[in-house]
Amino acid sequence: MSWNWQTVTWAAIALLLFAAEAMAPGAFMLWLGLAAAVVFGLVLVFPGLTVLAQVAAFVLLSFVSIQVYRTWFRGRERQSDRPLLNRRADQLVGRVVTLERGIVQGSGRVQIADAYWDVTGPELPAGAAVRVIGTDGMTLRVEAVT
Amino acid sequence: MGATLLAAVLVFAGVVLLFKTVRMVPQGYQWTVERFGRYTHTMDPGLHFLIPVIYGVGRKINMMEQVLEVPSQDVITKDNAVVKVDGIVFFQVQDAAKAAYEVATLEIAILNLVMTNIRTAIGSMDLDESLSKRDEINTKVLNAVDAATHPWGLKVNRIELKDIQPPRDLVDSMARQMKAEREKRANILEAEGFRQAAILKAEGEKQSVILEAEGEKEAAFRQAEARERLAQAEAKATEVVSNAIAQGNVQAINYFIAQKYIEAFKSLAEAPNQKFVMMPMESAGIIGSLAGIGELAKEALERQPSPAPATPPLPPRSGG
């Protein structure tokens, strides 16, 4: 164990990068920080490494850390409890509304809140109740409510 | 020295590449991804890793509902009034790729569409209509703009006209018109009130006269009835008396009359201020009644001899 300038420097860099990530979350400081931490470990174990080798290891390891995260940790992320945020059309699935314009040739129109949406579905007269069952881009797919 | 420089360059290149690799899309946005400048896919909010150099971020599209102010513009109505109209548009991008590449300057495009459609809608109405039928205008413009912006992956949720301002002099004359209208209404109402009042008064008078007449009629009826009853009673009394006379003796009547007569005289005499004494209209009455008493006496004397009955005193003579 030798506490020389190199080890101290890598430790400091790692901590500073973690702090930077905490201050301004941009996600990419984190990988650099992890890489610096690993290099700090390497320098502790192999004190004879040149600075160039250390830096190369640092750069390489930062990409490796991304790959490790993508491979092992990606599936364990906590999912959003509001997956439909900013997806207005998808939020309307399941709603029952009345046709403002009957479905002719497979297309009609409904009013939901203030907005008018085009719908596709079976031929139905205006005023019929329909349920939104899915979205097609900006068109809602509907079925007759029985 | 060379190694240090190389190390510095390596760090710099590494950091830049890493920065290009790790992309974090904030919630409320979607970023389009281009492969050598050609659109490939869209990144949802969250952490993404792109192969640097080959893939790059194209456009950062705001997926939240946005508000655009429609600047004030002069619009000519059907009846040639120039009004200032401004408004507000709420829209939301539904399809980030379309919004990114189908239209060059999204907001300018939307604003111009809205402005021209407002002109069209108001141009087909006269001033009064355009002031009172804002909902209709809003709906018209919304439908037109919504349909037109579909190819750009937009949903226009609302369009509201904020302010429709006719020119100053028109506003003044509208105010005058309204004032005149109200004054007219007030005058009419007042006249109506007077008329109603007069009618009610006349009605009341009529009613009171009718009631009075009815009262009199009723009273007359009642009085007639009373007189009738009185006459009946008198007739009955007369009948009873005459029956009594028929069955009994005329002298009994005479006795009664005489008694009453004497009582009357007694009360006359006792009156506290007797300046004069009323005498019966025909003195013969007294004489008659005396004669009646005489008859009584005579008969009595004939039946049983006895001292002469005391004659009733002559009515006292007045002192004056």
HADDOCK unambig.tbl for C-alpha pairs under 7 A between the chains (distance, minus, plus):
assign (segid A and resid 26 and name CA) (segid B and resid 24 and name CA) 6.59 0.50 0.50
assign (segid A and resid 27 and name CA) (segid B and resid 24 and name CA) 6.97 0.50 0.50
assign (segid A and resid 28 and name CA) (segid B and resid 18 and name CA) 6.72 0.50 0.50
assign (segid A and resid 28 and name CA) (segid B and resid 19 and name CA) 6.16 0.50 0.50
assign (segid A and resid 28 and name CA) (segid B and resid 22 and name CA) 5.87 0.50 0.50
assign (segid A and resid 52 and name CA) (segid B and resid 3 and name CA) 5.95 0.50 0.50
assign (segid A and resid 52 and name CA) (segid B and resid 4 and name CA) 6.69 0.50 0.50
assign (segid A and resid 52 and name CA) (segid B and resid 7 and name CA) 5.12 0.50 0.50
assign (segid A and resid 55 and name CA) (segid B and resid 7 and name CA) 5.86 0.50 0.50
assign (segid A and resid 55 and name CA) (segid B and resid 11 and name CA) 6.67 0.50 0.50
assign (segid A and resid 56 and name CA) (segid B and resid 10 and name CA) 6.96 0.50 0.50
assign (segid A and resid 59 and name CA) (segid B and resid 11 and name CA) 6.44 0.50 0.50
assign (segid A and resid 59 and name CA) (segid B and resid 14 and name CA) 5.45 0.50 0.50
assign (segid A and resid 86 and name CA) (segid B and resid 28 and name CA) 6.19 0.50 0.50
assign (segid A and resid 86 and name CA) (segid B and resid 63 and name CA) 5.86 0.50 0.50
assign (segid A and resid 86 and name CA) (segid B and resid 64 and name CA) 5.89 0.50 0.50
assign (segid A and resid 87 and name CA) (segid B and resid 94 and name CA) 6.81 0.50 0.50
assign (segid A and resid 114 and name CA) (segid B and resid 157 and name CA) 5.93 0.50 0.50
assign (segid A and resid 114 and name CA) (segid B and resid 158 and name CA) 6.09 0.50 0.50
assign (segid A and resid 115 and name CA) (segid B and resid 156 and name CA) 6.94 0.50 0.50
assign (segid A and resid 115 and name CA) (segid B and resid 157 and name CA) 4.44 0.50 0.50
assign (segid A and resid 115 and name CA) (segid B and resid 158 and name CA) 6.43 0.50 0.50
assign (segid A and resid 138 and name CA) (segid B and resid 94 and name CA) 6.86 0.50 0.50
